[in-house]
Amino acid sequence: MRCNCLWPWVSLEEEKSLLMSRSEIPLVGTAKRESPEHVRLSLAAAMTLGFTKGWFYRNAKLRCINLLLTYDRGCAANCAFCGLAAEKSEQAVARGKFIRVPWQTFPLDEVIAATSDAPANVGRVCVSMITHPHAKRDVLAVCRRVARDTGKPVSLLIAPSVLTKDDLWAMKDAGADRIGVAIDAATSEIFDRLRGKPVGGPHRWDTYWRTFQQSLEIFGEGMAGVHLICGLGETEQELAGAIWRARTMGGTTHLFSFFPEKGSAMEHHPQPPVGTYRRIQLARWLIDRDRTRIEAMQFDGLGRIKHFGLPDADLEAVIMSGEPFETSGCPGQDGIVACNRPYGNEKPGSGIRNFPFPPEAEDLEQIRTELWDYAAAVATSHDFTHRR
């Protein structure tokens, strides 16, 4: 059997050796390796830049280098679905897992040098903040250096809980051209329950949407996007409504399918049914391209999408293009999505949710079947409490 991606078809010991590089130093008992001098790279980025050996399933190519600020104390937030939750930050950093894959720490100087010499398919860099007192200072330093020294467009995934509007202006001055705001939850109730006071977190729903609006004012229409996660307990109608809200404000949506992070409060929460995710992907594509409106869509009594507000022939053409089911994210200079995050939502294999490349004919036939599958597509709600 051909193995195109070294994750997850390796043993634990093999995995550990594959994630070591010339820059890697054991975390325990060493000097601090924190931002801005150091950043963390996703496994896909480390492979693409040559820090780690590996192959991508079906020869996918990463088009965006994802960097994450890093601090020994970790993230001050405590989101129920996140592997960086504050109550286990030391464990999370030592394990090095976030958004399903390992994120290892490297010197920024080496990352910039490798990115400057990256393959031609790399068209963007995204720098992600975490909730930390130094993050708004350090993201500027990292952004400024990456933009200046690589010449690639830079997106910032920001932490609204530690920012002001003036900080957004400073980000633009530092060279960022796009902003991402990870609102994640489709409703205020779910947001508060999974990211706010009930889990001991600092985040507030109104703060995130206000920062998104301010980002659009400063960076321009279409130059800011929200991150939304399908499968946190919302209905399809609620998630479509959040996508519509972002669009009417002048932005777009970058869509994710929930994946249970081991050790998080939601590690036993199920992924959303694939039919639900396919319908939300299609709705997002239509809304973001102004092909439908929320009031033209139809939903059943369980909040599931039954009609997309488009004539059948037009809808079929959109489906068979495959575009709605590719990863959504910031584009490169060629206008094509750069932040394609290969296999960030699922393990490599037949169950691809966000395609990091155009789906092939066999994929499209499977997608058509999944799209109209309503089995188990009912929102579930879990009571997550802060564990000490």
Residue, then its C-alpha position, 0 to 999 in steps of 0.5 A: m500500500r502506498c503511503n503519501c502522508l506519514w500521518p497517522w500511519v506510523s508508530l508513536e516512536e516513528e512519529k516522534s523521530l519524524l517530528m525532530s529536525r535540526s532545530e529541535i531541542p527537547l522542551v524540558g530543562t532548556a532555555k525558553r523558546e518563545s515568540p517572537e524569536h521562536v514560532r511553532l509550525s504545523l506538521a504540513a508547514a514543517m514538511t513543506l519547508g524541509f524541517t521534517k520528512g514526509w509525504f502528503y496523501r494524494n500528493a496534496k500541496l500546502r499553499c500557506i505556511n501557518l505559524l503559531l506564536t508560542y509561550d511557555r505558559g501557553c494560552a490564557a484561554n480555556c476553550a472546550f474544543c481546543g488542545l491549547a486550553a489553559e488548564k492543561s497548557e503545560q501538557a498541551v505544549a509538551r505534547g505539541k498537538f493543536i488542530r489535530v496535528p503536531w506543531q513543533t517550535f523553530p527559530l523564526d530566523e530559520v523559518i523565514a529563510a526556509t519560507s523565502d526559498a519555499p516551493a512555488n506553490v506556497g503563496r501566503v503566510c499566516v501568523s496566529m496569535i494566542t491569548h497571552p499578554h505579549a501576543k499583540r506585541d510579538v505578532l507585530a514583530v513576527c509579521r513585520r519580519v515575515a512580510r519584509d524578508t519573504g515578500k509573501p502576503v501575510s494574514l494574521l489570525i488574531a486574539p480579540s480579547v487582548l486587542t484594541k482597534d489601534d492594534l489592528w491599525a498597527m497590524k496593517d502598518a506591520g505588513a498584514d493584508r488580511i485578518g482572520v477572527a476565529i469566532d468558531a461558534a455559530t451562536s452566542e449561547i454556544f460561544d459563551r458555553l464553550r469559550g466564556k465564563p462557564v469554562g473559565g475563559p476570557h472570550r466574549w461574543d460581542t467582542y469578537w464580532r466587534t473586532f471583526q467589524q473593525s477589521l473590515e473597516i481598517f483592512g477593507e471589504g473582503m479582507a477579513g474573514v471569520h472562522l466557524i466550526c461545524g459541529l459544536g452543537e448548532t443547527e445547520q440553520e444557525l450556522a448558515g445564519a452566522i455565515w450570512r451575518a459575516r457576509t452582510m458585514g462585508g467579510t467571508t467565512h473560513l469553515f472547519s469541521f469539528f475534530p475531537e482533540k484528545g485531552s480537551a473537554m470535548e474529546h468525546h464529542p462526535q464529529p458532525p455527520v458528513g451530510t451536515y458538513r457538505r450542506i454547510q460547505l455548499a451554503r457557505w460557498l453560495i453565500d460568500r459568492d452572493r449566489t443565494r441569500i439566507e431568506a431564499m434558503q429553506f430549512d426543515g423543523l430540525g434546522r436542516i437545509k432542504h433548499f439552497g435558494l438556487p434553481d436545480a440546474d444551477l445548483e447541480a453545476v455548482i456541486m459538480s464544480g467541486e469548488p464548495f468542498e475545497t478548503s476555504g481560507c485566505p487566497g494567495q496572490d493568484g486569487i486561489v485559496a492559499c490556506n488549504r490546510p491539508y488534512g487538518n479536519e480529518k485523518p488522511g484517507s477516504g473521508i476527506r472533508n475539506f479537499p486541499f485540491p480540486p475533487e476528482a470525479e470519484d470524489l464528486e460522486q461520493i460528495r453528491t451522495e453525502l450531500w443529501d444524506y440526512a441520517a443523524a444530522v440533528a444538532t446535539s448539545h453537551d454540558f461542558t464544565h470547567r475541570r480543575 
